[in-house]
């Protein structure tokens, strides 16, 4: 049975990213892109649970990702994955997987976010 991956981002996955997911989860992977706006982490977790996904990749503010990790732990869900993109110098443009707003990036891999701590200093 195919593994269903929820891709929460305004950007579609790159071919190299799909290939990496297939290597991790087996060749039978379905990546479903959800680029709809959201209000909070609870809403994203609700989408994941409602549609019965096996895993998820997320691009969101760090505070949202942190809360997603907390909720995933409480609900027994997998912690979210993030794509690790390395910014390259223009001389390495041939190695790029993506050029976005004049910046050159190479996909390095995915990382599972286990926990995110956001600690503020004094307000001023």
Beta strands, then each sheet from edge to edge (+ up, - down):
strand 1: 3-8
strand 2: 29-34
strand 3: 55-58
strand 4: 81-88
strand 5: 98-100
strand 6: 103-112
sheet 1: 2+ 1+ 3+
sheet 2: 4+ 6- 5+
end
